[in-house]
């Protein structure tokens, strides 16, 4: 039979055990929570800074001529109308088609040239390879405005037709430095054993590139294709000098559409701006995660 402790023994035991311990939050956890809250607030601020202009563009594009004014930029339209979108599509659709004809080949050609350059400069070394790579990168840091006049004379001397043909050639040439840089960094992470095994099997440089390197280059191709697509689509400077409203891309057509009328129609201008920027937005929304993954794919060796 178990002995029941005396009341004095129970009191002594409680006295020795002391008061009940309560859970406390470490100071570091509090600081981490505050920092995380501030970070989220900062991200929310930048998100609003980006989305507020988009909101103004969107609501204004559905307003009639009488409602679309700077004084009512924040207000919702009393009557929603698609007239602005119809006018923008009618005016800009030919230029949109020309832009697609320019952007697609320019992005593909510059991507493949950058891929071959990156492979040769990273895994098929030759004397002064680093010097050649440095000279190629100089093209990224030369302002377009500084070379525009000699570039115009060069294109005229080569008899390259004005319009889409000239713009394709220019975007391919000026896209080579950035595409070479991205592919070279990616191929530096490819194990050298793969290249040496192909050499042992008798494969030359082109066979090694086509059979070994090209199939594993999809992440970098996604990155450079999105980059080149966006850069060529949004270009305005080259389009001004090497095309006209009749044969140029959508950036030129949008500029004339927004400033061509005597009476400014803000609703049509906003609809045209959204229509012109929609393809790049769709491309990034669909392929954005692959873009980030491709940028990170070559950041870790091995």
Secondary structure, 3 states (H helix, E strand, C coil): CCCCCCHHHHHHHHHHHCCCCCCCCCHHHHHHHHHHHHHHHHHHHHHHHHHHHHHHHHHHHCCCCCCCCHHHCCCCCCCCCCHHHHHHHHHHHHHHHHHHHHHHHHHHHHHHHHHHHHHHHHHCCCCCHHHHHHHHHHHHHCCHHHHHHHHHHHHHHCCCCCCHHHHHHHHHHHHHHHHHHHHHHHHCCCCHHHHHHHHHCCCCHHHHHHHHHHHHCHHHHHHHHHHHHHHHHHCCHHHHHHCCCCCCCHHHHHHHHHHCCCCCCHHHHHHHHHHHHHHHHHHHHHHHHHHHHHHHHCCCCC
